[in-house]
Structure formats: structure tokens, C-alpha cells
Amino acid sequence: MELELTAATLLVTFAGVFLICFMKGAFGGGFAIVGIPLLSLVMDPITAGGLLAPLFIAMDLFSLRYWKAATWSKPDLRLLVPGLVVGIGVGYGLFRVLDQHAVAIAMAVVTLTFVGLWFKSGGEVRVRPRSSAKAVAAGVTSGITTMVAHSGGPPLAMYLLPLGLSKQVYAGTTSMFFTVGNLLKALPWLLLAKPTGNGLSLMMICLLAIPSGVWLGWRLHARLDQRQMYRACYGLLVVTAVKLLWDGVSGYMA
């Protein structure tokens, strides 16, 4: 069915893309799911995924203006990216048969448990050593969940946050990680839901949201100190987890 290009569709989609860009500028990536509920008000999730796939690449390329190579944790990316590649491949293969609601609920429970343990420990970052096994597991899980449920952020955050990286390196590393991921999953998503007609027009309009959205997010990042940055990330994990839990449970009730 052709996407209807109404004023509401234009405004809501533009706002959703702007919010995703803002989050990318502020935190480097991984929290795109916070903007997707807005798009779901005016289109189905598959259409939204196909629309966002090319826009994610444009956002990532623009974000590199702020999150340059000096802000990447290259040792972590070398461990994470191979797993991400595998995870996206697995996620694409399982997309049609995997129970997306069950994936969302499981990811929500794991994320809330992770955040709960952080709050229980006093809300402070206790630096833990880097683990190759955990990095690979995070990369694979992030790849699968970003392909299946648009929720690749929590697995990556659960690996990176305990490392105690500086706020710039944390944001830059997540930005580069999802730049690679979004490049890899663009083609699979376009095969699943290729935008045509009005969808392409809407995509072109939403490109205008990228520069200002990313810049404003980056400005917020510059104002946050290290502790505020980490607290914001943990808070966003709670928002993401609640959204995933709602998606999963409501999917079974529909």
C-alpha cells in the first residue's frame, strides 16, 4: 500500500527523524528507537524501517563531522564489529520467522536488569576490564536486535558503559559502530520495504532535519560532564527497555 503523504505524516515523520538525529549528536547512536514510536503513529514498522534505512546512513555520515577517528575506541571496535556483521546476517535470515515480540520482551528484561544492578551499586561507573567474549556477544546481539527490533543500542551500551570510557570516546565509538551497522543493514531493509513514490519524497524532505538535529545534540553533549553523560545513557536505556517491553506485550494482546 502506498504511503499517504498527509500534513500529519510529514510533521510526525520529520519530528521523529529530528529526534533520532538529536540523539545521535548527543550520544553517538544506539538510541534510534526513541524516535521510532513517532513514525509508528503514521506508518507501519516495516515501512518505517525501509524509510529510515537510507536516512540512518545520511545521519551517520554527517555525524562523522563531530565524531572523528580520535573519538573511536579502536580496540573495542575491532572486537565488536565482526560480531555485528554476523548478527545482522543472522537477524535478516530470522526476520520472517523470529517472534519479534519475544525478542523485544527478552531485550527489555535484560536491559532493565542491567540498569537495576547499576542503580543498586549506587549509580557510579565501576570500571571493568575489557572482555573479548563479551564484546563479540554484544556485537552479535546488537546486530540481531537492530535488524529485528530496531534496538541495537542496549547490547552495545551494556558492554561499553562498564568500561568507563570518556564521554567523547563513548559517543564516538557508538557512532562508528552504528555507522558500520547501518551501512550493512540498509540493503536488507530496502529489500524488505523499498520506499517508492511518496515514501521517497518523504525521505528527501526528512534529509533537511539531519544537520540541525545532529548539531543540537552535539551541543547538548558538550554541556554534559562525564557523570551526567553516563546517567543520561542509563536513563535512556530505561526508556528504551520500557518501549521494547510495551511493544512486546502489546503485540501479544493485539
VEXBA-270730 format. One record per residue (C-alpha): chain; z, x, y. Coordinates in pm, 1 decimal. Each point is the difference from the previous one (the first is absolute). Last residue first. Example, Ala and Ser with C-alpha at 12.3 -4.5 7.8 and 13.67 -1.06 7.14 Angstrom:
! VEXBA-270730
   unit          w          u          v
      A      714.0     1367.0     -106.0
      A       66.0     -137.0     -344.0
This chain:
! VEXBA-270730
   unit          w          u          v
      A     1961.0     -337.4     -721.8
      A      348.3       86.6     -129.5
      A     -108.9      313.5     -186.9
      A     -175.7      135.0      308.2
      A      299.8      -91.1      213.3
      A      214.4      239.9     -205.3
      A     -238.6      293.6       27.0
      A      -99.0      -42.4      362.9
      A      361.8      -55.3      103.2
      A      115.3      310.0     -187.6
      A     -280.0      205.4      155.0
      A       95.0     -119.0      349.7
      A      366.8       73.3      -66.1
      A      -93.9      348.3     -122.1
      A     -213.8       73.1      304.7
      A      272.2     -111.6      240.1
      A      256.9      210.0     -189.1
      A     -234.8      299.9        4.4
      A      -40.6      -53.6      372.4
      A      375.0       43.9       43.1
      A      -10.4      322.6     -201.3
      A     -278.4      129.7      222.9
      A      181.8     -104.8      318.1
      A      315.4      176.6     -119.0
      A     -203.2      313.1      -65.0
      A     -156.3       -3.0      345.9
      A      328.4      -79.0      170.7
      A      162.3      300.1     -171.0
      A     -279.1      238.3      100.4
      A      -22.3     -115.4      361.6
      A     -231.8     -279.1      105.5
      A     -186.5       19.9      331.7
      A     -299.3      193.7     -135.3
      A      -41.6     -252.2     -282.9
      A      -16.1     -283.4      253.2
      A     -282.7      178.7      183.2
      A     -179.1       48.6     -332.5
      A       18.0     -374.4      -61.7
      A     -146.6      -68.5      344.4
      A     -283.7      243.9      -68.4
      A      -78.5     -146.8     -343.5
      A      -22.2     -354.3      137.7
      A     -194.3       98.6      312.4
      A     -269.5      189.5     -192.1
      A      -26.0     -244.1     -295.4
      A      -14.9     -345.3      156.7
      A     -367.1       33.0      103.2
      A      -99.1       47.4     -364.4
      A      115.9     -359.4      -47.1
      A     -316.9     -130.0      165.4
      A     -221.3      189.7     -244.1
      A      196.2     -135.7     -296.2
      A      -30.7     -355.5      128.9
      A     -377.9       39.4       21.6
      A       -9.0      138.0     -354.9
      A      204.3     -293.3     -127.7
      A     -218.8     -245.0      189.4
      A     -305.5      111.8     -193.9
      A      110.1      191.2     -307.4
      A      312.3      184.1     -110.8
      A      -20.3      128.3     -361.2
      A      298.7     -120.6     -200.9
      A       52.1      166.5     -339.1
      A     -271.6      263.0       44.0
      A      125.7       62.6      352.7
      A      348.3       46.4     -141.5
      A     -120.8      253.3     -257.3
      A     -197.3      186.3      270.8
      A      289.2       20.7      247.9
      A      256.3      107.9     -261.2
      A      -74.0      371.6       15.3
      A      -29.9       28.0      377.4
      A      318.0     -204.4       38.0
      A      188.4      228.1     -236.9
      A     -112.1      321.7      168.9
      A       96.5     -131.7      343.1
      A      312.3     -140.7     -163.6
      A      123.7      345.3      -96.1
      A     -104.7      145.7      335.7
      A      204.2     -255.8      193.0
      A      295.7       28.0     -235.8
      A        5.1      375.9       52.3
      A      -34.4      -28.2      376.7
      A      282.8     -253.2       26.9
      A      240.9      205.5     -212.1
      A     -106.0      323.7      169.3
      A       59.2     -147.3      345.6
      A      335.8     -152.2      -96.3
      A      119.5      327.0     -150.6
      A       18.0       -9.6     -379.1
      A      331.2      -93.2     -160.6
      A     -131.3        7.1     -357.3
      A      177.3     -330.6      -74.3
      A     -257.3     -185.0      216.3
      A     -307.4      139.5     -177.2
      A       32.3     -142.2     -354.2
      A      127.2     -348.1       81.3
      A     -240.7       -9.6      292.2
      A     -298.0       61.6     -230.6
      A      105.5     -275.1     -240.4
      A       68.7     -240.1      292.2
      A     -328.9       49.8      188.2
      A     -261.5      -90.1     -260.8
      A       47.2     -372.0       50.3
      A     -342.7     -161.3       36.0
      A       72.9     -187.7     -327.0
      A     -249.2      122.1     -260.5
      A     -165.9      303.1      157.6
      A      298.8      116.4      204.9
      A      223.0      -71.7     -299.7
      A     -202.6      210.7     -242.5
      A      -45.6      294.8      233.8
      A      363.3       -4.3      109.9
      A      113.4        0.3     -360.9
      A     -223.6      295.5      -84.2
      A      105.9      201.1      304.5
      A      369.6      -77.8      -44.6
      A      -13.0       99.6     -368.6
      A     -177.4      324.7       91.3
      A      258.9       75.6      267.5
      A      291.3      -86.7     -228.7
      A     -130.1      237.5     -268.4
      A      -62.1      279.1      249.6
      A      352.7      -28.1      139.7
      A       91.8      127.7      348.3
      A      370.3       63.7       46.9
      A      223.0     -265.9      154.0
      A      109.5      -32.5      360.8
      A      269.8     -255.1       59.5
      A     -125.7     -220.9      282.5
      A      285.5     -212.2      133.7
      A       42.6     -376.4      -31.0
      A      352.0       21.5     -134.3
      A      -65.5       54.3     -369.8
      A        6.6     -376.7      -59.1
      A     -274.7      -43.7      260.1
      A     -223.1      245.7     -187.3
      A       81.8     -163.2     -334.3
      A     -101.2     -336.2      144.7
      A     -327.4      145.0      128.5
      A      -93.3      120.7     -350.3
      A      112.0     -326.9     -159.6
      A     -201.3     -198.7      254.8
      A     -307.6      210.7      -80.6
      A       36.3      -37.8     -378.0
      A       48.1     -377.1       30.1
      A     -296.0      -40.5      236.4
      A     -230.8      210.4     -220.2
      A       89.5     -214.1     -302.1
      A      -56.6     -323.2      194.5
      A     -338.8      113.7      135.2
      A     -118.7      120.8     -340.9
      A      106.3     -330.6     -157.9
      A     -195.3     -192.7      263.1
      A     -307.6      219.5      -52.1
      A      -12.7      -78.9     -371.9
      A     -250.9      262.2     -111.1
      A     -328.0     -123.1     -147.0
      A     -248.8       10.8      287.0
      A      158.6      291.7      182.0
      A       63.4      208.0     -313.3
      A     -305.2      224.1       26.7
      A       36.3       28.1      376.4
      A      369.5       86.0      -34.1
      A      -73.1      266.6     -261.6
      A     -253.7      168.1      226.2
      A      232.7      -29.6      298.1
      A      283.8      149.7     -202.9
      A     -205.0      295.4     -124.0
      A     -103.6       95.9      353.0
      A      357.4      -45.7      125.4
      A      132.5      220.3     -280.3
      A     -234.9      278.9      109.2
      A      112.4      -55.6      363.2
      A      376.9       32.5      -44.8
      A       56.5      356.4     -123.5
      A     -242.6      173.6      236.0
      A      117.5     -236.7      273.7
      A      358.2      116.4      -51.6
      A      -87.7      369.5       34.1
      A     -220.3      -84.0      303.9
      A      273.7     -167.8      202.8
      A     -233.1     -113.5      276.7
      A       93.6       15.8      370.2
      A     -192.3      322.5       72.1
      A     -312.1     -164.1     -145.7
      A      -17.0     -245.9      290.7
      A      177.9     -334.9       21.9
      A      -90.9      -97.0      357.7
      A     -380.6       18.6        7.6
      A       12.3      -52.9     -374.9
      A      101.3     -358.0       84.0
      A     -358.0      -78.4      106.3
      A     -132.2       94.8     -342.4
      A      274.2     -199.2     -170.0
      A      -60.3     -313.3      207.3
      A     -375.9       15.1      -67.9
      A       68.2       40.3     -372.5
      A      243.0     -292.7        3.3
      A     -263.9     -210.3      174.6
      A     -242.8       57.9     -288.8
      A      248.8     -144.9     -254.5
      A      146.2     -263.5      233.6
      A     -274.6     -260.0      -34.4
      A      -23.3       32.8     -378.0
      A      376.5      -26.7      -33.9
      A       15.3     -301.3      232.3
      A     -271.0     -174.9     -201.8
      A      201.8       63.5     -317.9
      A      321.8     -119.1      164.8
      A     -143.5     -337.3      112.4
      A      -72.2      -61.5      368.0
      A      160.4     -140.6      317.5
      A      375.1       22.9      -60.9
      A      -51.1      282.8     -247.5
      A     -105.4      220.6      291.2
      A      346.2      -28.3      152.8
      A      167.3       75.2     -332.8
      A     -210.1      322.1      -16.4
      A      162.6      159.8      302.6
      A      325.6      107.5     -167.1
      A     -194.8      108.1     -309.8
      A     -152.2      286.4      196.7
      A      332.2      182.1      -29.9
      A     -118.9      314.6     -175.4
      A     -126.9      183.1      301.7
      A       95.0      272.8      245.5
      A      321.0     -154.7      129.8
      A      -66.0      -86.7      363.9
      A     -378.7       26.3       17.2
      A      -47.2     -163.2     -338.3
      A      244.6     -277.0       89.4
      A     -190.0      -69.0      322.7
      A     -331.3       -3.8     -186.2
      A      139.6     -256.5     -247.4
      A      124.1     -211.6      292.1
      A     -339.4       17.5      173.9
      A     -173.8     -104.8     -322.9
      A      229.4     -302.3      -32.0
      A      -43.7      -96.6      366.3
      A     -380.2       22.0      -29.1
      A       12.2     -213.8     -313.8
      A      216.8     -265.1      166.3
      A     -206.4      -14.2      317.8
      A     -342.2      -11.1     -164.8
      A       98.5     -244.2     -273.5
      A      166.1     -228.0      255.7
      A     -309.6        6.1      222.5
      A     -211.6      -97.5     -301.4
      A     -231.8      217.1     -209.5
      A      -10.6     -185.1     -331.6
      A      -23.2      245.7     -287.3
      A     -291.4      -85.7     -227.2
      A       99.9     -134.4     -343.4
